[in-house]
Amino acid sequence: MKKFRDKNPKLEDFEEKLKEFQNIQNKINEIESIKQIGALNLKTESLKFGLNNWVKVWKDAFAKDLHKKAKISLSDLSDHFKGLKLKLEKPAKDIDSLGHIMSALEEIRKK
């Protein structure tokens, strides 16, 4: 997790990582429940169960981090739009105030 966080991941990176974990779970579930090797019969149910639990723990940790990052991002975006809304709600009394409104509209277009 630390290595992943140190890369300053975007929300898309989290999505990729979660898909990767889902692929790992799919591969684990594809493992045969009983594997016969010569005279040996290997039962893999407990191994599959344990591996799936570890993958779930990792998925939960990444999802928790994703939720934190998304919440911060959404909060920043909300604050930004509140600031723009305040600029737009000011009445245009003179050329300077009209310029501020126009710059706010331009910023909205860019976003």
C-alpha positions as CSV (number, residue, x, y, z in Angstrom):
1,M,0.0,0.0,0.0
2,K,2.8,2.4,0.8
3,K,4.5,1.9,-2.5
4,F,1.1,2.5,-4.3
5,R,0.4,5.6,-2.2
6,D,3.9,7.0,-2.8
7,K,3.1,7.1,-6.6
8,N,0.3,9.6,-5.8
9,P,-2.3,7.4,-7.7
10,K,-5.3,8.9,-9.5
11,L,-8.8,7.4,-9.1
12,E,-8.3,5.5,-12.3
13,D,-5.2,3.8,-10.8
14,F,-7.3,2.6,-7.9
15,E,-9.9,1.2,-10.4
16,E,-7.1,-0.7,-12.2
17,K,-5.8,-2.1,-9.0
18,L,-9.3,-3.3,-7.9
19,K,-9.8,-5.0,-11.3
20,E,-6.4,-6.7,-10.9
21,F,-7.6,-8.1,-7.5
22,Q,-10.8,-9.3,-9.1
23,N,-8.8,-11.1,-11.8
24,I,-6.7,-12.7,-9.1
25,Q,-9.9,-13.9,-7.3
26,N,-11.3,-15.3,-10.6
27,K,-8.0,-17.2,-11.1
28,I,-8.2,-18.6,-7.6
29,N,-11.8,-19.7,-8.1
30,E,-10.7,-21.5,-11.3
31,I,-8.4,-23.8,-9.3
32,E,-9.9,-27.3,-9.1
33,S,-11.3,-28.3,-5.7
34,I,-9.6,-31.7,-5.9
35,K,-6.3,-32.1,-7.8
36,Q,-5.1,-35.6,-8.5
37,I,-1.4,-36.1,-8.9
38,G,-0.6,-39.8,-9.3
39,A,-1.7,-41.5,-6.2
40,L,-2.2,-38.2,-4.3
41,N,-5.5,-36.4,-4.1
42,L,-5.0,-32.8,-3.1
43,K,-8.0,-30.9,-1.7
44,T,-7.6,-27.2,-2.4
45,E,-10.7,-25.8,-0.8
46,S,-9.0,-24.5,2.3
47,L,-6.2,-23.0,0.3
48,K,-8.7,-21.3,-2.1
49,F,-10.7,-20.0,0.9
50,G,-7.5,-18.6,2.5
51,L,-6.3,-17.0,-0.7
52,N,-9.7,-15.4,-1.3
53,N,-9.8,-14.0,2.2
54,W,-6.4,-12.4,1.7
55,V,-7.5,-10.9,-1.7
56,K,-10.6,-9.6,0.0
57,V,-8.5,-7.9,2.7
58,W,-6.4,-6.2,0.1
59,K,-9.4,-5.2,-1.9
60,D,-11.0,-3.7,1.2
61,A,-7.8,-1.8,2.0
62,F,-7.6,-0.3,-1.5
63,A,-11.3,0.5,-1.6
64,K,-11.0,2.3,1.8
65,D,-8.1,4.3,0.4
66,L,-10.1,5.0,-2.8
67,H,-13.1,6.3,-0.8
68,K,-10.8,8.6,1.2
69,K,-9.2,10.0,-1.9
70,A,-12.6,10.4,-3.7
71,K,-14.1,12.1,-0.7
72,I,-11.2,14.7,-0.6
73,S,-11.4,15.2,-4.4
74,L,-15.2,15.7,-4.2
75,S,-14.9,18.1,-1.3
76,D,-12.3,20.2,-3.2
77,L,-14.4,20.3,-6.3
78,S,-17.5,21.3,-4.3
79,D,-15.5,24.1,-2.6
80,H,-14.3,25.3,-6.0
81,F,-17.8,25.4,-7.4
82,K,-19.1,27.2,-4.3
83,G,-16.4,29.9,-4.9
84,L,-17.4,30.2,-8.6
85,K,-21.1,30.4,-7.6
86,L,-20.3,33.3,-5.3
87,K,-18.5,35.1,-8.1
88,L,-21.4,34.6,-10.4
89,E,-24.0,35.8,-7.9
90,K,-22.4,39.2,-7.5
91,P,-24.3,41.8,-9.5
92,A,-22.5,43.4,-12.4
93,K,-22.4,47.1,-11.4
94,D,-19.4,48.2,-13.4
95,I,-16.8,47.0,-15.9
96,D,-14.5,45.4,-13.3
97,S,-17.3,43.4,-11.7
98,L,-18.4,42.2,-15.2
99,G,-14.8,41.2,-15.8
100,H,-14.8,39.0,-12.7
101,I,-18.0,37.4,-13.8
102,M,-16.6,36.8,-17.3
103,S,-13.4,35.2,-15.8
104,A,-15.5,32.9,-13.6
105,L,-17.5,31.8,-16.7
106,E,-14.3,31.2,-18.6
107,E,-13.0,29.1,-15.7
108,I,-16.2,27.1,-15.8
109,R,-15.8,26.5,-19.5
110,K,-12.2,25.3,-19.0
111,K,-13.3,22.9,-16.2
